[in-house]
Amino acid sequence: MPDYQLWLTFGVFIITVIFLMWRPGGLNESIPTSLGALLLILTGVSSYAHIVGIFGIVSGAAVTILSTIVMSIILDSIGFFRWIALNMIEKARGSGFRLFWLILLLCFLMTIFFNNDGSILITTPIIIRICSILRLKMHQQLPYLISGALIATASSAPIGLSNLANLIALQMVGLNLNTYTQMMFVPSMLAIMVMTVLLFYYFRRSIPKVIHHFPVSLQSSSGSGYHPLQTTESENKVDWWLFRVCIGIVVFIRAGYFLAEQVGIRMEVVAITGVILMLAVRWYRTRTGLKDVITQTPWHILLFAFSIYVIVDSLHRAGMTASIIQWMKPIIEGGNASIIAVSGLMLTLLSNLFNNLPSVMIGTFAVTDLPLSESQLHLAYLANILGSDIGALLTPIGTLATLIWMYILKTHHIRISWKQYMKVTFIVIPISLIVSLISLYIWTSILY
């Protein structure tokens, strides 16, 4: 690669990362990445052959993530998330502590069944709405808002389906979904549990002990008393048959990813099948068409995934990963523990400097070029994921999900400063990351 192309590639990468983190005026994340990728293509840095190869790697993961978001849009249209908001308050039964645990459980499940970015988009407005209904003061809202965001983002680690970067990198290292889950579920769940306990301990004095308790009846506004979320009887009626069938499809499709892999069916085929089933069932029951899905689906994710990969692939060929490899080589000779430690800490540093999506791809390029056995390559990749999903939470710019979270708070006129955020994360995240990396070493040693 000529010198001018090297400098151009590094310049495009730095400018793209700045705009991804800054997002002036709520700038869509696909715009800076697309312009950067287009510039690299027009100047010949990324050739036609590279583009075809990139499309083959990225398309399946992007379609899978996009399909889960479409499923969440359909669930929202039948009142699923409103039902959650209503019942969270009821199930808390007047306890702020119980509400805290329920919100963290919600954030975890939303990420497991959908994805981390979708979870942030779904749960943050729900949490804001609950805090508004309960008329909590700002210092009382912080435990729910910050803890919910951290758990929703970290929960993308256990199964690999809940993060775009995880899925793309999964194909690069030749690790299948079932093996990923077998190796990663226990270490990442231990880290999430430790994170949850630490968050509760940190916020225990800010969480209100007593909150208002609103009894909830979704079928009718009569017989249970009025509460702030209720409007009219017709708006509160729920088609429970449609409700249960759609939830069943989501669970079936999530399990189907793992079953399909055993018979060689691609993940995106399973994902698209789930979307078609949910759309068909909803149309059969309500005669609702495709308008909401077409207008609300973030189609730009396809463009974003492709363009960011073009930039990172160009960066890889420009020699950035070669420098990382030279730095890592002497350290990895110390064995599996060294490989896990250096990979996890490297991705934590890169993610908090440049955001985790480009960083996990850079890290994956680096470990695939190292002289590692297949098992060592898998360990390095999994440690990368822990660094990019958990370690990246040190700063608000570390993950795309936390950037989205900050933007949602801003649109709702809620201001959480970097200082407020990092006072929490610099206590909680390092301990959780260390637990996850140590657990990964111990758990994989037991397995293999």
Phi, psi and omega in degrees: 000124179302158184301319183295327178289326177298309180295322178298316181297313179295322179296315178299317180298311183297314181296320179297315179297319179301314181288330175296321182279325184280311181045063181300134180063025181072029182308130178299134186297339182283342183291305179296323180292321181292317178296319178296315179296319180298319178297318179293326178288315182294329180271002176083005179295319177249118185273174179301319180298320178296318183296317179298316179296319179296317180301320180295326180282318190274324192303313183298314180295317181295318179295321179298312179296317180298321180296321179293326177292320177299318178300321179292325177296318179295316178298321178297323182292338179259010173090015185297313186283332173292321177299320178297312182301317179297313186283336177299317181292319180295314183293335179293335176050044175082007181252121176293327178294316180296321177298321179301312181292324179294320179295318179294322176296318177301312182297320178297311184293322179298322178288319180298318184271343178236253173201171189293319179293317177298322179297317178298316180297326182277310191281327183299312176298326177296315181295317178300318181295317179297315179298324179292316179300318183278356179055047180282144174287164187301317182293337176277336178283329185306314180303321182285317184289310183290314181297319179299317180295317182295316181291319180300321182283314181295333184287001175281351183282322192300321186240355173080343181276350192259016181209130182300314181296320178302315183292319180295313181294331179304317179291327183293328183261001177069034180254128181276165187297320181293317179294320177305309183296319179300319183278330192256335189300311183294309180300317183288325178292323176299318179296318180295320178295318177297316179300318180298314180297317180296320179296317179297316180297318181295317187264005191303330181275341181269337180289124179295132181290324182236132176233167177294146180242115180251111175299143187239134169226114182282339184279333183198150179276354179265151175088351179231000181085156181278145171219163191299337181275343183279144179238271178239166182298318183295326181285339183265354178288141181236134174277093187294329177297310179298320179303308184291321181296316181294319176297319178299320179296317180301313180296317180299316181293320180298317177291328181298331177303316183285322179289319182296326181298330181292334182249012174081019177273131183291148184300320183294333177294317178297316182297314180295323176301317179299317179297314180299317179298315181293320177296318181294316180295317180295319179295318180300321186274323189238352184060028176278131183274209188258001189303312183295322179294317181294319185278333185261343181290130179281076184301338182296346179301323178299314180292320180298312182298317181294313186290322179293327179289324176302316181294314182291322176299319177294321178296320178299313181287342177281349173110003181296316181291332177298322178294319179296320180299315180298325179287324185280330188309309181296329185285320185290348178293348180283357177104191187299321180298318179293319179299314181295315183296311184291323180293314180295317181288324178298315180290328175298314180296309182299318183295320181284344175269318190237004187083149191281335183295305175294328184293318182293330177288319176299314179298322180290319174302317183295313184289332178289338179266356178279153178283073183246149171288170182300317181293322178292323177299318179295319178297317179297318179296314181296323176294323174304314182296318178297321177293322184276337180263329182249307180300328182294347184281001179302320180238158180295341181269000187291330181228155176296324181298317180288330174295318177297318179300314179298322180292319178297317178300319180297318180294336178263013177060037175250123184251115172242117185283162175303322181297315178298317180294312187282340172299329178278308189292328182286350172263316189278315190290313180303318180295315180297319179295314180299317178301317182294318182290318177296318180296322178299317180295312182294313184296316180289331175293323177292316182296318188238000000 
